Amino acid sequence: MILNASNFIGRVTSGYIAAVIGVPNLTIVATALSGLVILGMIGLSSLASVVVIGVLYGYFAGVCKYFYHGERF
């Protein structure tokens, strides 16, 4: 539930951020940060850290999903 909520926020805000810094730059940054968050799962030690990782990964994954839809219009 937390992951889905932050994923929704990432999808909504990614358009505004992309208008400022550009789509390729945002895609590269979001993909790199998603990978770093996944690597951060190594250091999980409490429930609070699991929630923080879930929120961060949900947000950055939402940004990545917003720009990659698999179809060309």
Biopython code that builds the backbone (N, CA, C, O; Angstrom):
import numpy as np
from Bio.PDB.StructureBuilder import StructureBuilder

atoms = [
    (1, "MET", "N", (0.813, -1.175, 0.000)),
    (1, "MET", "CA", (0.000, 0.000, 0.000)),
    (1, "MET", "C", (0.871, 1.259, 0.000)),
    (1, "MET", "O", (0.589, 2.211, -0.728)),
    (2, "ILE", "N", (1.908, 1.262, 0.802)),
    (2, "ILE", "CA", (2.813, 2.410, 0.859)),
    (2, "ILE", "C", (3.555, 2.548, -0.465)),
    (2, "ILE", "O", (3.727, 3.654, -0.977)),
    (3, "LEU", "N", (3.992, 1.422, -1.011)),
    (3, "LEU", "CA", (4.701, 1.432, -2.289)),
    (3, "LEU", "C", (3.809, 1.971, -3.400)),
    (3, "LEU", "O", (4.265, 2.755, -4.232)),
    (4, "ASN", "N", (2.551, 1.563, -3.422)),
    (4, "ASN", "CA", (1.628, 2.035, -4.452)),
    (4, "ASN", "C", (1.328, 3.516, -4.309)),
    (4, "ASN", "O", (1.220, 4.221, -5.312)),
    (5, "ALA", "N", (1.191, 3.998, -3.092)),
    (5, "ALA", "CA", (0.915, 5.424, -2.876)),
    (5, "ALA", "C", (2.083, 6.288, -3.336)),
    (5, "ALA", "O", (1.876, 7.306, -3.997)),
    (6, "SER", "N", (3.293, 5.897, -2.997)),
    (6, "SER", "CA", (4.445, 6.682, -3.433)),
    (6, "SER", "C", (4.686, 6.514, -4.927)),
    (6, "SER", "O", (5.218, 7.424, -5.563)),
    (7, "ASN", "N", (4.310, 5.380, -5.502)),
    (7, "ASN", "CA", (4.389, 5.181, -6.947)),
    (7, "ASN", "C", (3.451, 6.156, -7.661)),
    (7, "ASN", "O", (3.816, 6.731, -8.687)),
    (8, "PHE", "N", (2.256, 6.339, -7.124)),
    (8, "PHE", "CA", (1.300, 7.288, -7.691)),
    (8, "PHE", "C", (1.850, 8.712, -7.636)),
    (8, "PHE", "O", (1.745, 9.458, -8.609)),
    (9, "ILE", "N", (2.427, 9.082, -6.516)),
    (9, "ILE", "CA", (2.997, 10.423, -6.381)),
    (9, "ILE", "C", (4.149, 10.608, -7.363)),
    (9, "ILE", "O", (4.301, 11.685, -7.939)),
    (10, "GLY", "N", (4.952, 9.584, -7.557)),
    (10, "GLY", "CA", (6.050, 9.656, -8.523)),
    (10, "GLY", "C", (5.559, 9.837, -9.942)),
    (10, "GLY", "O", (6.154, 10.589, -10.715)),
    (11, "ARG", "N", (4.481, 9.156, -10.295)),
    (11, "ARG", "CA", (3.934, 9.301, -11.640)),
    (11, "ARG", "C", (3.339, 10.679, -11.868)),
    (11, "ARG", "O", (3.451, 11.234, -12.961)),
    (12, "VAL", "N", (2.710, 11.231, -10.847)),
    (12, "VAL", "CA", (2.082, 12.545, -10.992)),
    (12, "VAL", "C", (3.137, 13.654, -11.064)),
    (12, "VAL", "O", (3.033, 14.554, -11.898)),
    (13, "THR", "N", (4.134, 13.594, -10.207)),
    (13, "THR", "CA", (5.115, 14.681, -10.156)),
    (13, "THR", "C", (6.197, 14.586, -11.225)),
    (13, "THR", "O", (6.907, 15.562, -11.462)),
    (14, "SER", "N", (6.337, 13.449, -11.867)),
    (14, "SER", "CA", (7.427, 13.299, -12.831)),
    (14, "SER", "C", (7.259, 14.214, -14.043)),
    (14, "SER", "O", (8.255, 14.657, -14.615)),
    (15, "GLY", "N", (6.048, 14.499, -14.438)),
    (15, "GLY", "CA", (5.838, 15.409, -15.565)),
    (15, "GLY", "C", (6.319, 16.813, -15.260)),
    (15, "GLY", "O", (6.909, 17.474, -16.114)),
    (16, "TYR", "N", (6.070, 17.266, -14.051)),
    (16, "TYR", "CA", (6.504, 18.607, -13.667)),
    (16, "TYR", "C", (8.024, 18.696, -13.551)),
    (16, "TYR", "O", (8.632, 19.685, -13.962)),
    (17, "ILE", "N", (8.619, 17.664, -12.995)),
    (17, "ILE", "CA", (10.077, 17.654, -12.858)),
    (17, "ILE", "C", (10.736, 17.550, -14.228)),
    (17, "ILE", "O", (11.759, 18.191, -14.470)),
    (18, "ALA", "N", (10.170, 16.760, -15.118)),
    (18, "ALA", "CA", (10.733, 16.592, -16.459)),
    (18, "ALA", "C", (10.663, 17.894, -17.247)),
    (18, "ALA", "O", (11.529, 18.149, -18.084)),
    (19, "ALA", "N", (9.660, 18.714, -16.999)),
    (19, "ALA", "CA", (9.557, 19.999, -17.685)),
    (19, "ALA", "C", (10.702, 20.923, -17.287)),
    (19, "ALA", "O", (11.087, 21.806, -18.054)),
    (20, "VAL", "N", (11.240, 20.722, -16.101)),
    (20, "VAL", "CA", (12.324, 21.586, -15.621)),
    (20, "VAL", "C", (13.694, 21.052, -16.040)),
    (20, "VAL", "O", (14.517, 21.804, -16.562)),
    (21, "ILE", "N", (13.943, 19.757, -15.815)),
    (21, "ILE", "CA", (15.291, 19.231, -16.065)),
    (21, "ILE", "C", (15.406, 18.407, -17.337)),
    (21, "ILE", "O", (16.520, 18.080, -17.747)),
    (22, "GLY", "N", (14.308, 18.065, -17.966)),
    (22, "GLY", "CA", (14.342, 17.293, -19.204)),
    (22, "GLY", "C", (14.067, 15.818, -18.973)),
    (22, "GLY", "O", (14.410, 15.260, -17.930)),
    (23, "VAL", "N", (13.446, 15.204, -19.957)),
    (23, "VAL", "CA", (13.057, 13.798, -19.840)),
    (23, "VAL", "C", (14.263, 12.866, -19.754)),
    (23, "VAL", "O", (14.293, 12.012, -18.868)),
    (24, "PRO", "N", (15.268, 12.991, -20.640)),
    (24, "PRO", "CA", (16.396, 12.056, -20.535)),
    (24, "PRO", "C", (17.137, 12.171, -19.201)),
    (24, "PRO", "O", (17.535, 11.165, -18.614)),
    (25, "ASN", "N", (17.315, 13.397, -18.735)),
    (25, "ASN", "CA", (18.018, 13.585, -17.461)),
    (25, "ASN", "C", (17.239, 12.976, -16.306)),
    (25, "ASN", "O", (17.820, 12.324, -15.438)),
    (26, "LEU", "N", (15.936, 13.184, -16.292)),
    (26, "LEU", "CA", (15.116, 12.629, -15.217)),
    (26, "LEU", "C", (15.077, 11.110, -15.272)),
    (26, "LEU", "O", (15.092, 10.455, -14.230)),
    (27, "THR", "N", (15.027, 10.549, -16.457)),
    (27, "THR", "CA", (15.013, 9.090, -16.591)),
    (27, "THR", "C", (16.314, 8.482, -16.075)),
    (27, "THR", "O", (16.298, 7.470, -15.374)),
    (28, "ILE", "N", (17.427, 9.097, -16.422)),
    (28, "ILE", "CA", (18.729, 8.598, -15.962)),
    (28, "ILE", "C", (18.843, 8.703, -14.448)),
    (28, "ILE", "O", (19.281, 7.760, -13.789)),
    (29, "VAL", "N", (18.452, 9.839, -13.898)),
    (29, "VAL", "CA", (18.551, 10.040, -12.452)),
    (29, "VAL", "C", (17.616, 9.086, -11.701)),
    (29, "VAL", "O", (18.014, 8.481, -10.706)),
    (30, "ALA", "N", (16.381, 8.955, -12.176)),
    (30, "ALA", "CA", (15.422, 8.084, -11.494)),
    (30, "ALA", "C", (15.847, 6.623, -11.552)),
    (30, "ALA", "O", (15.682, 5.891, -10.576)),
    (31, "THR", "N", (16.390, 6.195, -12.681)),
    (31, "THR", "CA", (16.849, 4.811, -12.807)),
    (31, "THR", "C", (18.043, 4.551, -11.889)),
    (31, "THR", "O", (18.111, 3.516, -11.226)),
    (32, "ALA", "N", (18.974, 5.489, -11.858)),
    (32, "ALA", "CA", (20.144, 5.326, -10.988)),
    (32, "ALA", "C", (19.743, 5.320, -9.523)),
    (32, "ALA", "O", (20.256, 4.516, -8.745)),
    (33, "LEU", "N", (18.832, 6.205, -9.138)),
    (33, "LEU", "CA", (18.403, 6.247, -7.737)),
    (33, "LEU", "C", (17.584, 5.017, -7.355)),
    (33, "LEU", "O", (17.645, 4.565, -6.212)),
    (34, "SER", "N", (16.821, 4.473, -8.297)),
    (34, "SER", "CA", (16.107, 3.223, -8.017)),
    (34, "SER", "C", (17.087, 2.095, -7.726)),
    (34, "SER", "O", (16.885, 1.301, -6.808)),
    (35, "GLY", "N", (18.146, 2.037, -8.516)),
    (35, "GLY", "CA", (19.175, 1.023, -8.281)),
    (35, "GLY", "C", (19.879, 1.200, -6.954)),
    (35, "GLY", "O", (20.169, 0.223, -6.263)),
    (36, "LEU", "N", (20.155, 2.449, -6.593)),
    (36, "LEU", "CA", (20.800, 2.700, -5.305)),
    (36, "LEU", "C", (19.886, 2.355, -4.135)),
    (36, "LEU", "O", (20.349, 1.868, -3.104)),
    (37, "VAL", "N", (18.609, 2.604, -4.293)),
    (37, "VAL", "CA", (17.667, 2.244, -3.235)),
    (37, "VAL", "C", (17.608, 0.726, -3.073)),
    (37, "VAL", "O", (17.549, 0.220, -1.953)),
    (38, "ILE", "N", (17.623, 0.008, -4.185)),
    (38, "ILE", "CA", (17.628, -1.459, -4.114)),
    (38, "ILE", "C", (18.896, -1.950, -3.418)),
    (38, "ILE", "O", (18.841, -2.880, -2.613)),
    (39, "LEU", "N", (20.034, -1.334, -3.724)),
    (39, "LEU", "CA", (21.262, -1.714, -3.025)),
    (39, "LEU", "C", (21.197, -1.342, -1.550)),
    (39, "LEU", "O", (21.821, -1.994, -0.713)),
    (40, "GLY", "N", (20.440, -0.288, -1.232)),
    (40, "GLY", "CA", (20.273, 0.109, 0.163)),
    (40, "GLY", "C", (19.496, -0.902, 0.978)),
    (40, "GLY", "O", (19.502, -0.843, 2.207)),
    (41, "MET", "N", (18.834, -1.820, 0.318)),
    (41, "MET", "CA", (18.095, -2.858, 1.038)),
    (41, "MET", "C", (19.037, -3.791, 1.804)),
    (41, "MET", "O", (18.606, -4.523, 2.695)),
    (42, "ILE", "N", (20.293, -3.760, 1.459)),
    (42, "ILE", "CA", (21.270, -4.596, 2.164)),
    (42, "ILE", "C", (21.355, -4.193, 3.637)),
    (42, "ILE", "O", (21.535, -5.039, 4.512)),
    (43, "GLY", "N", (21.224, -2.901, 3.896)),
    (43, "GLY", "CA", (21.385, -2.407, 5.254)),
    (43, "GLY", "C", (20.109, -2.299, 6.060)),
    (43, "GLY", "O", (20.092, -1.581, 7.061)),
    (44, "LEU", "N", (19.044, -2.973, 5.676)),
    (44, "LEU", "CA", (17.798, -2.896, 6.428)),
    (44, "LEU", "C", (17.967, -3.520, 7.806)),
    (44, "LEU", "O", (18.484, -4.628, 7.949)),
    (45, "SER", "N", (17.517, -2.776, 8.818)),
    (45, "SER", "CA", (17.663, -3.311, 10.170)),
    (45, "SER", "C", (16.412, -3.152, 11.024)),
    (45, "SER", "O", (16.322, -3.743, 12.100)),
    (46, "SER", "N", (15.451, -2.367, 10.564)),
    (46, "SER", "CA", (14.250, -2.169, 11.370)),
    (46, "SER", "C", (13.047, -1.975, 10.444)),
    (46, "SER", "O", (13.189, -1.866, 9.226)),
    (47, "LEU", "N", (11.881, -1.934, 11.045)),
    (47, "LEU", "CA", (10.667, -1.724, 10.275)),
    (47, "LEU", "C", (10.633, -0.330, 9.656)),
    (47, "LEU", "O", (10.143, -0.157, 8.540)),
    (48, "ALA", "N", (11.146, 0.651, 10.368)),
    (48, "ALA", "CA", (11.163, 2.015, 9.841)),
    (48, "ALA", "C", (12.030, 2.103, 8.582)),
    (48, "ALA", "O", (11.683, 2.826, 7.648)),
    (49, "SER", "N", (13.131, 1.391, 8.544)),
    (49, "SER", "CA", (13.983, 1.417, 7.361)),
    (49, "SER", "C", (13.308, 0.725, 6.177)),
    (49, "SER", "O", (13.521, 1.118, 5.029)),
    (50, "VAL", "N", (12.503, -0.293, 6.443)),
    (50, "VAL", "CA", (11.750, -0.948, 5.376)),
    (50, "VAL", "C", (10.716, 0.010, 4.790)),
    (50, "VAL", "O", (10.518, 0.046, 3.576)),
    (51, "VAL", "N", (10.065, 0.779, 5.642)),
    (51, "VAL", "CA", (9.075, 1.753, 5.170)),
    (51, "VAL", "C", (9.747, 2.841, 4.346)),
    (51, "VAL", "O", (9.231, 3.223, 3.295)),
    (52, "VAL", "N", (10.874, 3.340, 4.796)),
    (52, "VAL", "CA", (11.594, 4.387, 4.061)),
    (52, "VAL", "C", (12.042, 3.870, 2.702)),
    (52, "VAL", "O", (11.895, 4.566, 1.698)),
    (53, "ILE", "N", (12.581, 2.671, 2.657)),
    (53, "ILE", "CA", (13.001, 2.083, 1.389)),
    (53, "ILE", "C", (11.790, 1.887, 0.477)),
    (53, "ILE", "O", (11.882, 2.128, -0.727)),
    (54, "GLY", "N", (10.673, 1.458, 1.028)),
    (54, "GLY", "CA", (9.459, 1.281, 0.230)),
    (54, "GLY", "C", (8.963, 2.581, -0.370)),
    (54, "GLY", "O", (8.563, 2.616, -1.534)),
    (55, "VAL", "N", (8.985, 3.643, 0.404)),
    (55, "VAL", "CA", (8.539, 4.949, -0.089)),
    (55, "VAL", "C", (9.482, 5.456, -1.177)),
    (55, "VAL", "O", (9.029, 5.906, -2.230)),
    (56, "LEU", "N", (10.773, 5.386, -0.934)),
    (56, "LEU", "CA", (11.739, 5.882, -1.917)),
    (56, "LEU", "C", (11.693, 5.069, -3.206)),
    (56, "LEU", "O", (11.669, 5.633, -4.300)),
    (57, "TYR", "N", (11.680, 3.751, -3.079)),
    (57, "TYR", "CA", (11.643, 2.927, -4.282)),
    (57, "TYR", "C", (10.339, 3.112, -5.043)),
    (57, "TYR", "O", (10.342, 3.147, -6.274)),
    (58, "GLY", "N", (9.238, 3.228, -4.336)),
    (58, "GLY", "CA", (7.960, 3.460, -5.004)),
    (58, "GLY", "C", (7.954, 4.748, -5.790)),
    (58, "GLY", "O", (7.439, 4.795, -6.907)),
    (59, "TYR", "N", (8.523, 5.796, -5.218)),
    (59, "TYR", "CA", (8.567, 7.082, -5.913)),
    (59, "TYR", "C", (9.414, 6.999, -7.176)),
    (59, "TYR", "O", (8.957, 7.377, -8.254)),
    (60, "PHE", "N", (10.635, 6.510, -7.053)),
    (60, "PHE", "CA", (11.527, 6.464, -8.207)),
    (60, "PHE", "C", (11.068, 5.458, -9.255)),
    (60, "PHE", "O", (11.266, 5.683, -10.449)),
    (61, "ALA", "N", (10.467, 4.366, -8.837)),
    (61, "ALA", "CA", (9.913, 3.407, -9.796)),
    (61, "ALA", "C", (8.725, 4.011, -10.527)),
    (61, "ALA", "O", (8.518, 3.727, -11.707)),
    (62, "GLY", "N", (7.945, 4.838, -9.848)),
    (62, "GLY", "CA", (6.834, 5.527, -10.505)),
    (62, "GLY", "C", (7.310, 6.498, -11.558)),
    (62, "GLY", "O", (6.693, 6.626, -12.615)),
    (63, "VAL", "N", (8.400, 7.179, -11.280)),
    (63, "VAL", "CA", (8.974, 8.085, -12.275)),
    (63, "VAL", "C", (9.445, 7.288, -13.484)),
    (63, "VAL", "O", (9.197, 7.686, -14.622)),
    (64, "CYS", "N", (10.114, 6.177, -13.252)),
    (64, "CYS", "CA", (10.599, 5.348, -14.367)),
    (64, "CYS", "C", (9.443, 4.788, -15.183)),
    (64, "CYS", "O", (9.515, 4.766, -16.412)),
    (65, "LYS", "N", (8.385, 4.338, -14.532)),
    (65, "LYS", "CA", (7.239, 3.764, -15.237)),
    (65, "LYS", "C", (6.484, 4.817, -16.029)),
    (65, "LYS", "O", (5.878, 4.504, -17.054)),
    (66, "TYR", "N", (6.511, 6.050, -15.571)),
    (66, "TYR", "CA", (5.804, 7.117, -16.271)),
    (66, "TYR", "C", (6.399, 7.334, -17.659)),
    (66, "TYR", "O", (5.667, 7.574, -18.619)),
    (67, "PHE", "N", (7.716, 7.251, -17.768)),
    (67, "PHE", "CA", (8.361, 7.518, -19.049)),
    (67, "PHE", "C", (8.536, 6.288, -19.918)),
    (67, "PHE", "O", (8.733, 6.421, -21.125)),
    (68, "TYR", "N", (8.472, 5.104, -19.348)),
    (68, "TYR", "CA", (8.585, 3.898, -20.150)),
    (68, "TYR", "C", (7.234, 3.190, -20.173)),
    (68, "TYR", "O", (6.829, 2.588, -19.178)),
    (69, "HIS", "N", (6.555, 3.260, -21.278)),
    (69, "HIS", "CA", (5.259, 2.609, -21.372)),
    (69, "HIS", "C", (5.248, 1.499, -22.401)),
    (69, "HIS", "O", (4.245, 0.798, -22.538)),
    (70, "GLY", "N", (6.342, 1.321, -23.131)),
    (70, "GLY", "CA", (6.463, 0.187, -24.029)),
    (70, "GLY", "C", (5.798, 0.352, -25.381)),
    (70, "GLY", "O", (5.935, -0.516, -26.243)),
    (71, "GLU", "N", (5.088, 1.435, -25.582)),
    (71, "GLU", "CA", (4.423, 1.664, -26.862)),
    (71, "GLU", "C", (4.905, 2.976, -27.451)),
    (71, "GLU", "O", (5.351, 3.879, -26.742)),
    (72, "ARG", "N", (4.804, 3.051, -28.727)),
    (72, "ARG", "CA", (5.135, 4.303, -29.422)),
    (72, "ARG", "C", (3.864, 4.866, -30.004)),
    (72, "ARG", "O", (3.143, 4.175, -30.724)),
    (73, "PHE", "N", (3.586, 6.109, -29.701)),
    (73, "PHE", "CA", (2.374, 6.746, -30.212)),
    (73, "PHE", "C", (2.659, 7.560, -31.435)),
    (73, "PHE", "O", (1.748, 8.167, -31.999)),
]
sb = StructureBuilder()
sb.init_structure("model")
sb.init_model(0)
sb.init_chain("A")
sb.init_seg("    ")
for serial, (resi, resn, name, xyz) in enumerate(atoms, 1):
    if name == "N":
        sb.init_residue(resn, " ", resi, " ")
    sb.init_atom(name, np.array(xyz, "f"), 0.0, 1.0, " ", f" {name:<3s}", serial, name[0])
structure = sb.get_structure()
